[in-house]
Amino acid sequence: MFTNFPNNMPTDAELASQVLAEESRYRFASFDSADALALGLSIRKRFRSSSRHVKGKGLVISIQTIAGHTLFSCTVGDLGHPTGFGDNVSLDSWACLEGMISVVRRISHSSFYVEKGMSAMGKTPKQLGIEGDFRICGGAFPIWLENAACCPIAIAACYSGSSQEDHNLVSTTVRDYLAKQRRESQTFQPTLPPESVIQPSARHDNTAEWHAEQTNDYDQSRLEYVESPTFRHEE
């Protein structure tokens, strides 16, 4: 019985450790509204090309600062299904998404980490003090800066109803976005002009010598005195 299930599936503790490793590796040098826009559109594009979207799944995306300011917000799919069936987004989707973001804002870790860590420890949301409007479901990922270890600067989140798939969608998009940034910074790294471009004669330790050379550059023979015309009044 149940012989078709793989025996090497990671435990909840192992999944939680993997998420912590992701959070420590995926750090931004800086993060602004332009990054939020590019990251949000990348999440949208990746989901639209997935089999889940082809099967009718919908998605809601939000990227917010840790203080709660919205930098990016998007819906993939229709609000409600015309027949009343299907897996498109609903008003409840946004409520779930905000609950996941609240978990990251409270714990400073991925909502998927909280979900798997809580399961591994055998704890309940009440024991961890995250009841009420909090939603313990994977899909909300903290945006950390390299030089700011106190707390995340922002949160990137998506919700489609599938905890692990939503987490993987956000975390892999963050990973690939950072890799693209590193490649671009190496490609367009500014360089100094070669040493041969700077002429040795242009280097002067004495300012007076430099001014003397500038004066000698003029052709004194061309600087001739020209008498001004005289205007006479004739009666």
Backbone as CSV, one residue per row, in Angstrom:
resi,resn,N_x,N_y,N_z,CA_x,CA_y,CA_z,C_x,C_y,C_z
1,MET,0.848,-1.199,0.000,0.000,0.000,0.000,0.883,1.248,0.000
2,PHE,0.497,2.258,-0.786,1.256,3.498,-0.890,2.703,3.245,-1.313
3,THR,2.893,2.299,-2.212,4.261,1.972,-2.638,4.786,2.938,-3.692
4,ASN,3.895,3.732,-4.288,4.321,4.649,-5.346,4.867,5.969,-4.820
5,PHE,4.765,6.187,-3.517,5.250,7.433,-2.941,6.760,7.357,-2.746
6,PRO,7.500,8.404,-3.086,8.964,8.373,-2.903,9.335,8.362,-1.430
7,ASN,10.451,7.687,-1.142,10.894,7.566,0.251,11.826,8.696,0.673
8,ASN,12.252,9.513,-0.287,13.236,10.551,0.023,12.610,11.936,0.105
9,MET,11.333,12.022,0.394,10.684,13.325,0.533,11.243,14.041,1.753
10,PRO,11.586,15.322,1.626,12.155,16.047,2.774,11.135,16.209,3.891
11,THR,11.627,16.180,5.103,10.759,16.398,6.256,10.463,17.888,6.407
12,ASP,9.523,18.200,7.286,9.202,19.609,7.530,10.406,20.362,8.078
13,ALA,11.189,19.703,8.933,12.383,20.349,9.483,13.404,20.638,8.387
14,GLU,13.562,19.707,7.454,14.500,19.918,6.348,14.031,21.037,5.425
15,LEU,12.728,21.096,5.159,12.195,22.176,4.328,12.397,23.531,4.996
16,ALA,12.177,23.580,6.317,12.383,24.834,7.045,13.845,25.271,6.973
17,SER,14.769,24.318,7.078,16.194,24.645,6.985,16.560,25.140,5.591
18,GLN,15.954,24.554,4.566,16.210,24.999,3.199,15.761,26.442,2.993
19,VAL,14.612,26.777,3.566,14.096,28.140,3.417,15.012,29.137,4.121
20,LEU,15.505,28.782,5.301,16.442,29.662,6.006,17.712,29.883,5.184
21,ALA,18.179,28.826,4.533,19.364,28.966,3.682,19.081,29.896,2.506
22,GLU,17.883,29.818,1.939,17.505,30.718,0.850,17.507,32.169,1.322
23,GLU,16.943,32.404,2.486,16.875,33.772,3.008,18.265,34.349,3.244
24,SER,19.198,33.523,3.678,20.559,34.013,3.939,21.330,34.272,2.646
25,ARG,20.989,33.554,1.569,21.701,33.728,0.299,21.117,34.848,-0.551
26,TYR,19.819,35.002,-0.549,19.164,35.938,-1.464,19.078,37.318,-0.813
27,ARG,20.169,38.064,-0.915,20.238,39.396,-0.324,20.477,40.438,-1.419
28,PHE,19.800,41.562,-1.303,19.902,42.637,-2.288,20.926,43.676,-1.836
29,ALA,21.672,44.225,-2.781,22.547,45.354,-2.475,21.712,46.601,-2.207
30,SER,20.610,46.740,-2.926,19.648,47.824,-2.711,18.311,47.357,-3.268
31,PHE,17.245,48.012,-2.839,15.911,47.628,-3.308,15.034,48.862,-3.319
32,ASP,14.494,49.187,-4.505,13.628,50.351,-4.637,12.383,49.979,-5.432
33,SER,11.578,50.987,-5.778,10.318,50.731,-6.470,10.539,50.121,-7.855
34,ALA,11.650,50.481,-8.514,11.948,49.893,-9.824,12.234,48.398,-9.697
35,ASP,12.949,48.014,-8.649,13.196,46.592,-8.403,11.894,45.861,-8.105
36,ALA,11.022,46.497,-7.325,9.736,45.875,-6.996,8.905,45.646,-8.249
37,LEU,8.898,46.625,-9.148,8.149,46.488,-10.400,8.709,45.351,-11.250
38,ALA,10.028,45.323,-11.416,10.652,44.274,-12.232,10.436,42.895,-11.617
39,LEU,10.557,42.803,-10.296,10.374,41.520,-9.622,8.923,41.059,-9.716
40,GLY,7.981,41.981,-9.504,6.568,41.621,-9.589,6.170,41.153,-10.978
41,LEU,6.648,41.840,-12.000,6.341,41.438,-13.374,6.982,40.093,-13.715
42,SER,8.141,39.819,-13.136,8.790,38.523,-13.365,7.984,37.392,-12.735
43,ILE,7.449,37.622,-11.535,6.596,36.615,-10.897,5.354,36.369,-11.747
44,ARG,4.752,37.443,-12.228,3.554,37.323,-13.066,3.852,36.540,-14.347
45,LYS,4.944,36.892,-15.005,5.298,36.225,-16.259,5.570,34.747,-16.038
46,ARG,6.267,34.424,-14.966,6.602,33.024,-14.700,5.349,32.211,-14.386
47,PHE,4.415,32.800,-13.660,3.189,32.065,-13.346,2.341,31.861,-14.599
48,ARG,2.267,32.881,-15.449,1.454,32.774,-16.660,1.978,31.700,-17.619
49,SER,3.257,31.383,-17.525,3.829,30.339,-18.380,3.808,28.963,-17.719
50,SER,3.214,28.856,-16.540,3.193,27.590,-15.811,1.954,26.772,-16.171
51,SER,2.011,25.487,-15.849,0.869,24.603,-16.107,-0.305,24.937,-15.196
52,ARG,-0.027,25.504,-14.048,-1.125,25.867,-13.139,-2.030,26.913,-13.765
53,HIS,-1.424,27.899,-14.416,-2.231,28.937,-15.058,-3.007,28.371,-16.245
54,VAL,-2.387,27.455,-16.976,-3.067,26.832,-18.113,-4.300,26.061,-17.645
55,LYS,-4.215,25.481,-16.456,-5.336,24.706,-15.919,-6.413,25.575,-15.283
56,GLY,-6.214,26.897,-15.281,-7.244,27.787,-14.767,-6.965,28.396,-13.416
57,LYS,-5.786,28.135,-12.873,-5.436,28.723,-11.580,-5.225,30.226,-11.723
58,GLY,-5.619,30.955,-10.691,-5.364,32.383,-10.636,-4.340,32.701,-9.564
59,LEU,-3.871,33.938,-9.551,-2.817,34.334,-8.617,-2.967,35.806,-8.274
60,VAL,-2.683,36.135,-7.030,-2.592,37.542,-6.626,-1.173,37.781,-6.129
61,ILE,-0.619,38.933,-6.468,0.771,39.270,-6.151,0.807,40.618,-5.452
62,SER,1.644,40.727,-4.447,1.834,42.008,-3.767,3.269,42.097,-3.266
63,ILE,3.878,43.260,-3.480,5.196,43.552,-2.920,5.063,44.826,-2.102
64,GLN,5.370,44.733,-0.819,5.192,45.849,0.108,6.477,46.092,0.883
65,THR,6.630,47.327,1.350,7.717,47.611,2.283,7.362,47.013,3.636
66,ILE,8.350,46.908,4.492,8.100,46.343,5.813,7.157,47.230,6.616
67,ALA,7.072,48.522,6.230,6.170,49.451,6.910,4.748,49.385,6.367
68,GLY,4.541,48.671,5.259,3.198,48.493,4.739,2.859,49.263,3.484
69,HIS,3.818,49.970,2.894,3.545,50.701,1.657,3.594,49.745,0.463
70,THR,2.584,49.804,-0.383,2.504,48.916,-1.538,3.389,49.434,-2.670
71,LEU,4.294,48.578,-3.142,5.178,48.908,-4.262,4.707,48.269,-5.562
72,PHE,4.029,47.123,-5.450,3.527,46.416,-6.631,2.329,45.581,-6.216
73,SER,1.308,45.555,-7.071,0.107,44.763,-6.797,-0.493,44.332,-8.124
74,CYS,-0.864,43.073,-8.218,-1.314,42.551,-9.510,-2.189,41.317,-9.304
75,THR,-3.146,41.131,-10.203,-3.985,39.939,-10.250,-3.746,39.215,-11.564
76,VAL,-3.546,37.917,-11.493,-3.435,37.076,-12.688,-4.663,36.176,-12.716
77,GLY,-5.569,36.425,-13.621,-6.819,35.679,-13.670,-8.001,36.601,-13.443
78,ASP,-9.180,36.040,-13.494,-10.409,36.808,-13.337,-10.889,36.763,-11.898
79,LEU,-11.536,37.833,-11.491,-12.115,37.892,-10.152,-13.429,37.124,-10.177
80,GLY,-13.368,35.880,-9.722,-14.547,35.024,-9.781,-14.650,34.338,-11.123
81,HIS,-15.326,33.249,-11.160,-15.489,32.476,-12.392,-16.898,32.670,-12.915
82,PRO,-17.101,32.863,-14.215,-18.437,33.128,-14.735,-19.443,32.026,-14.442
83,THR,-18.984,30.788,-14.293,-19.899,29.687,-14.018,-20.027,29.386,-12.533
84,GLY,-19.232,30.079,-11.730,-19.260,29.797,-10.300,-18.289,28.712,-9.893
85,PHE,-17.608,28.134,-10.853,-16.642,27.082,-10.561,-15.253,27.538,-10.998
86,GLY,-14.270,26.723,-10.698,-12.914,27.041,-11.138,-12.061,27.553,-10.004
87,ASP,-10.808,27.835,-10.311,-9.823,28.217,-9.300,-9.268,29.606,-9.546
88,ASN,-10.034,30.491,-10.138,-9.567,31.851,-10.332,-9.583,32.597,-9.003
89,VAL,-9.078,33.816,-9.017,-8.936,34.567,-7.774,-10.293,35.039,-7.269
90,SER,-10.337,35.319,-5.980,-11.546,35.835,-5.348,-11.147,36.916,-4.357
91,LEU,-12.130,37.543,-3.765,-11.831,38.554,-2.745,-11.102,37.938,-1.559
92,ASP,-11.378,36.665,-1.286,-10.705,35.988,-0.184,-9.220,35.793,-0.469
93,SER,-8.853,35.757,-1.759,-7.439,35.582,-2.108,-6.600,36.728,-1.570
94,TRP,-7.115,37.951,-1.689,-6.375,39.110,-1.190,-6.282,39.100,0.329
95,ALA,-7.341,38.634,0.996,-7.305,38.545,2.456,-6.257,37.534,2.905
96,CYS,-6.179,36.398,2.201,-5.161,35.398,2.526,-3.761,35.951,2.298
97,LEU,-3.589,36.676,1.204,-2.278,37.248,0.893,-1.836,38.233,1.965
98,GLU,-2.735,39.090,2.405,-2.390,40.052,3.449,-2.062,39.347,4.758
99,GLY,-2.758,38.237,5.037,-2.455,37.473,6.244,-1.072,36.855,6.207
100,MET,-0.636,36.399,5.027,0.711,35.849,4.869,1.772,36.931,5.034
101,ILE,1.504,38.101,4.470,2.441,39.220,4.607,2.570,39.633,6.070
102,SER,1.466,39.578,6.805,1.499,39.923,8.234,2.380,38.955,9.015
103,VAL,2.403,37.691,8.602,3.263,36.706,9.263,4.736,37.078,9.084
104,VAL,5.119,37.436,7.861,6.512,37.823,7.609,6.855,39.097,8.367
105,ARG,5.928,40.032,8.397,6.171,41.283,9.108,6.331,41.033,10.610
106,ARG,5.655,40.028,11.131,5.716,39.707,12.556,6.949,38.867,12.897
107,ILE,7.264,37.864,12.071,8.323,36.906,12.389,9.649,37.259,11.713
108,SER,9.611,38.040,10.625,10.798,38.390,9.828,11.378,37.189,9.095
109,HIS,10.548,36.218,8.809,10.947,35.050,8.032,9.836,34.692,7.058
110,SER,10.185,33.872,6.080,9.223,33.426,5.085,8.031,32.736,5.748
111,SER,6.849,32.958,5.181,5.646,32.317,5.726,5.720,30.797,5.565
112,PHE,6.417,30.323,4.545,6.584,28.880,4.362,7.501,28.313,5.437
113,TYR,8.508,29.080,5.831,9.375,28.651,6.937,8.575,28.536,8.227
114,VAL,7.718,29.505,8.491,6.899,29.468,9.706,5.978,28.255,9.677
115,GLU,5.387,27.997,8.519,4.477,26.848,8.392,5.197,25.535,8.672
116,LYS,6.340,25.325,8.019,7.053,24.063,8.177,7.768,23.973,9.520
117,GLY,8.286,25.084,10.001,8.923,25.070,11.309,7.940,24.778,12.420
118,MET,6.760,25.357,12.323,5.720,25.115,13.318,5.292,23.651,13.300
119,SER,5.169,23.077,12.096,4.793,21.671,11.982,5.883,20.757,12.529
120,ALA,7.144,21.100,12.273,8.251,20.272,12.757,8.335,20.272,14.276
121,MET,8.004,21.393,14.900,8.056,21.492,16.362,6.776,21.013,17.024
122,GLY,5.740,20.759,16.224,4.468,20.333,16.793,3.745,21.448,17.524
123,LYS,3.955,22.686,17.070,3.335,23.842,17.703,2.076,24.255,16.947
124,THR,1.235,25.002,17.618,0.027,25.552,17.010,0.193,27.063,16.851
125,PRO,-0.594,27.682,15.958,-0.515,29.143,15.826,-0.766,29.866,17.146
126,LYS,-1.636,29.326,17.961,-1.925,29.965,19.246,-0.692,29.958,20.143
127,GLN,0.055,28.870,20.125,1.263,28.785,20.949,2.343,29.761,20.484
128,LEU,2.341,30.072,19.192,3.319,31.014,18.654,2.820,32.450,18.675
129,GLY,1.582,32.657,19.070,1.034,34.007,19.151,0.748,34.644,17.813
130,ILE,0.379,33.836,16.823,0.075,34.375,15.491,-1.327,33.926,15.067
131,GLU,-2.283,34.280,15.868,-3.682,33.981,15.552,-4.342,35.192,14.901
132,GLY,-5.630,35.066,14.639,-6.388,36.193,14.111,-6.233,36.344,12.615
133,ASP,-5.763,37.510,12.182,-5.661,37.819,10.753,-4.421,37.224,10.092
134,PHE,-3.591,36.543,10.851,-2.400,35.923,10.272,-2.785,34.684,9.466
135,ARG,-2.081,34.483,8.361,-2.325,33.314,7.508,-1.016,32.560,7.336
136,ILE,-0.938,31.360,7.938,0.285,30.562,7.887,0.223,29.677,6.654
137,CYS,0.759,30.203,5.574,0.729,29.517,4.284,1.901,30.031,3.454
138,GLY,2.573,29.155,2.733,3.743,29.556,1.965,3.411,30.491,0.824
139,GLY,4.329,31.418,0.538,4.149,32.339,-0.575,4.642,33.746,-0.309
140,ALA,4.890,34.087,0.953,5.396,35.418,1.310,6.870,35.291,1.683
141,PHE,7.712,36.077,1.011,9.161,35.945,1.163,9.766,37.292,1.533
142,PRO,10.637,37.334,2.553,11.237,38.612,2.963,12.328,39.070,2.003
143,ILE,12.397,40.377,1.779,13.455,40.988,0.970,14.474,41.594,1.930
144,TRP,15.670,41.005,1.957,16.731,41.464,2.850,17.779,42.249,2.073
145,LEU,18.404,43.198,2.769,19.555,43.911,2.222,20.839,43.296,2.767
146,GLU,21.896,43.372,1.979,23.168,42.783,2.388,23.736,43.439,3.639
147,ASN,23.557,44.743,3.771,24.178,45.481,4.873,23.191,45.851,5.966
148,ALA,22.026,45.207,6.004,21.017,45.509,7.030,20.454,44.199,7.553
149,ALA,21.049,43.716,8.632,20.649,42.414,9.168,19.587,42.503,10.248
150,CYS,19.108,43.714,10.542,18.157,43.862,11.645,16.770,43.353,11.274
151,CYS,16.310,43.647,10.061,14.977,43.220,9.637,14.871,43.338,8.123
152,PRO,13.906,42.655,7.505,13.718,42.800,6.051,13.300,44.223,5.700
153,ILE,13.596,44.624,4.464,13.181,45.945,4.007,11.836,45.882,3.299
154,ALA,11.496,44.701,2.756,10.248,44.556,2.009,9.810,43.096,2.032
155,ILE,8.630,42.842,1.454,8.062,41.494,1.402,7.480,41.277,0.012
156,ALA,7.877,40.192,-0.632,7.302,39.792,-1.920,6.421,38.574,-1.679
157,ALA,5.172,38.638,-2.122,4.228,37.571,-1.801,3.294,37.295,-2.964
158,CYS,2.871,36.040,-3.061,1.845,35.653,-4.022,0.985,34.566,-3.386
159,TYR,-0.238,34.451,-3.867,-1.161,33.442,-3.326,-2.008,32.863,-4.444
160,SER,-1.991,31.522,-4.525,-2.873,30.810,-5.445,-3.570,29.648,-4.764
161,GLY,-3.225,29.421,-3.484,-3.821,28.322,-2.741,-2.916,27.119,-2.584
162,SER,-1.733,27.136,-3.199,-0.784,26.034,-3.096,0.454,26.523,-2.361
163,SER,0.618,26.103,-1.119,1.628,26.664,-0.232,3.047,26.529,-0.786
164,GLN,3.475,25.313,-1.070,4.863,25.108,-1.496,5.111,25.664,-2.893
165,GLU,4.149,25.507,-3.803,4.338,26.033,-5.156,4.410,27.554,-5.158
166,ASP,3.611,28.197,-4.316,3.666,29.659,-4.232,5.007,30.117,-3.673
167,HIS,5.489,29.409,-2.652,6.803,29.761,-2.093,7.899,29.584,-3.138
168,ASN,7.875,28.457,-3.839,8.905,28.204,-4.851,8.855,29.244,-5.962
169,LEU,7.657,29.685,-6.325,7.516,30.692,-7.376,8.212,31.988,-6.980
170,VAL,7.984,32.443,-5.754,8.584,33.703,-5.308,10.086,33.547,-5.086
171,SER,10.493,32.496,-4.395,11.911,32.348,-4.042,12.786,32.150,-5.281
172,THR,12.331,31.354,-6.246,13.135,31.153,-7.455,13.181,32.416,-8.313
173,THR,12.102,33.195,-8.311,12.115,34.452,-9.064,13.074,35.449,-8.425
174,VAL,13.091,35.512,-7.102,14.049,36.367,-6.399,15.475,35.921,-6.703
175,ARG,15.705,34.621,-6.659,17.044,34.084,-6.955,17.500,34.470,-8.359
176,ASP,16.640,34.264,-9.344,17.013,34.560,-10.731,17.171,36.058,-10.969
177,TYR,16.374,36.866,-10.285,16.492,38.319,-10.436,17.833,38.810,-9.896
178,LEU,18.250,38.274,-8.757,19.547,38.646,-8.190,20.694,38.183,-9.089
179,ALA,20.561,36.989,-9.659,21.599,36.499,-10.570,21.709,37.398,-11.798
180,LYS,20.591,37.867,-12.301,20.603,38.781,-13.447,21.271,40.102,-13.082
181,GLN,20.995,40.614,-11.882,21.635,41.850,-11.440,23.149,41.697,-11.362
182,ARG,23.612,40.568,-10.854,25.057,40.343,-10.747,25.707,40.277,-12.128
183,ARG,25.048,39.623,-13.065,25.607,39.541,-14.422,25.692,40.922,-15.063
184,GLU,24.655,41.730,-14.879,24.654,43.065,-15.476,25.711,43.958,-14.845
185,SER,25.911,43.837,-13.536,26.922,44.665,-12.876,28.326,44.298,-13.333
186,GLN,28.566,43.032,-13.644,29.876,42.615,-14.146,30.083,43.040,-15.588
187,THR,29.006,43.053,-16.374,29.109,43.421,-17.787,29.381,44.902,-17.960
188,PHE,28.703,45.739,-17.165,28.804,47.189,-17.315,29.662,47.825,-16.230
189,GLN,30.642,47.092,-15.732,31.513,47.629,-14.693,32.372,48.754,-15.265
190,PRO,32.341,49.955,-14.677,33.123,51.076,-15.220,34.615,50.820,-15.093
191,THR,35.370,51.278,-16.092,36.823,51.090,-16.095,37.511,52.428,-16.285
192,LEU,38.730,52.543,-15.764,39.530,53.752,-15.911,40.257,53.719,-17.252
193,PRO,40.595,54.876,-17.817,41.351,54.886,-19.076,42.729,54.282,-18.873
194,PRO,43.318,53.694,-19.908,44.653,53.100,-19.763,45.685,54.151,-19.401
195,GLU,46.752,53.705,-18.765,47.786,54.613,-18.279,48.434,55.394,-19.412
196,SER,48.519,54.786,-20.606,49.195,55.446,-21.720,48.443,56.665,-22.223
197,VAL,47.141,56.757,-21.916,46.350,57.894,-22.390,46.780,59.179,-21.701
198,ILE,47.201,59.066,-20.453,47.620,60.235,-19.686,49.072,60.540,-20.015
199,GLN,49.333,61.670,-20.678,50.679,62.018,-21.097,51.524,62.439,-19.899
200,PRO,52.764,61.957,-19.857,53.636,62.347,-18.737,53.822,63.849,-18.641
201,SER,53.824,64.548,-19.800,54.051,65.989,-19.769,52.906,66.742,-19.127
202,ALA,51.752,66.046,-18.994,50.586,66.722,-18.419,50.595,66.680,-16.904
203,ARG,51.578,65.985,-16.335,51.640,65.870,-14.882,52.604,66.920,-14.347
204,HIS,52.165,67.709,-13.444,52.999,68.776,-12.888,52.832,68.803,-11.380
205,ASP,53.958,68.811,-10.725,53.931,68.997,-9.288,53.964,70.473,-8.926
206,ASN,54.398,71.308,-9.863,54.519,72.741,-9.622,53.493,73.472,-10.480
207,THR,52.592,74.183,-9.848,51.543,74.892,-10.583,52.119,75.995,-11.454
208,ALA,53.180,76.656,-10.993,53.788,77.741,-11.762,54.348,77.227,-13.083
209,GLU,54.953,76.045,-13.063,55.485,75.479,-14.296,54.369,75.215,-15.295
210,TRP,53.254,74.747,-14.792,52.129,74.456,-15.692,51.639,75.728,-16.371
211,HIS,51.499,76.821,-15.612,51.051,78.084,-16.194,52.062,78.603,-17.211
212,ALA,53.345,78.397,-16.936,54.371,78.851,-17.872,54.260,78.119,-19.204
213,GLU,53.984,76.829,-19.146,53.838,76.066,-20.378,52.614,76.510,-21.158
214,GLN,51.537,76.833,-20.448,50.335,77.274,-21.144,50.588,78.595,-21.867
215,THR,51.380,79.494,-21.269,51.691,80.781,-21.897,52.530,80.593,-23.147
216,ASN,53.493,79.660,-23.091,54.373,79.426,-24.230,53.668,78.765,-25.401
217,ASP,52.478,78.234,-25.165,51.747,77.604,-26.258,51.208,78.614,-27.257
218,TYR,51.081,79.893,-26.866,50.535,80.904,-27.770,51.599,81.349,-28.773
219,ASP,51.182,81.606,-29.978,52.063,82.160,-31.011,52.052,83.674,-30.867
220,GLN,53.113,84.207,-30.231,53.146,85.632,-29.937,53.184,86.480,-31.205
221,SER,53.701,85.901,-32.314,53.808,86.689,-33.545,52.452,87.031,-34.134
222,ARG,51.447,86.278,-33.754,50.116,86.527,-34.302,49.348,87.559,-33.500
223,LEU,49.888,87.905,-32.347,49.206,88.878,-31.495,49.738,90.272,-31.813
224,GLU,49.422,90.815,-32.993,49.908,92.126,-33.406,48.934,93.210,-32.988
225,TYR,49.516,94.413,-32.773,48.694,95.551,-32.375,48.007,96.122,-33.603
226,VAL,46.743,96.321,-33.512,45.964,96.896,-34.612,45.430,98.236,-34.155
227,GLU,45.773,99.279,-34.930,45.352,100.624,-34.557,43.869,100.796,-34.838
228,SER,43.200,101.375,-33.899,41.769,101.592,-34.051,41.530,102.739,-35.009
229,PRO,40.525,102.659,-35.852,40.226,103.767,-36.780,39.805,105.015,-36.027
230,THR,40.228,106.163,-36.569,39.897,107.441,-35.940,38.791,108.121,-36.738
231,PHE,37.801,108.509,-36.057,36.672,109.177,-36.702,36.787,110.682,-36.449
232,ARG,36.846,111.439,-37.541,36.969,112.890,-37.442,35.675,113.555,-37.881
233,HIS,35.377,114.584,-37.176,34.175,115.349,-37.510,34.570,116.508,-38.411
234,GLU,34.056,116.487,-39.636,34.374,117.545,-40.583,33.229,118.540,-40.634
235,GLU,33.616,119.808,-40.542,32.601,120.863,-40.589,32.297,121.247,-42.036
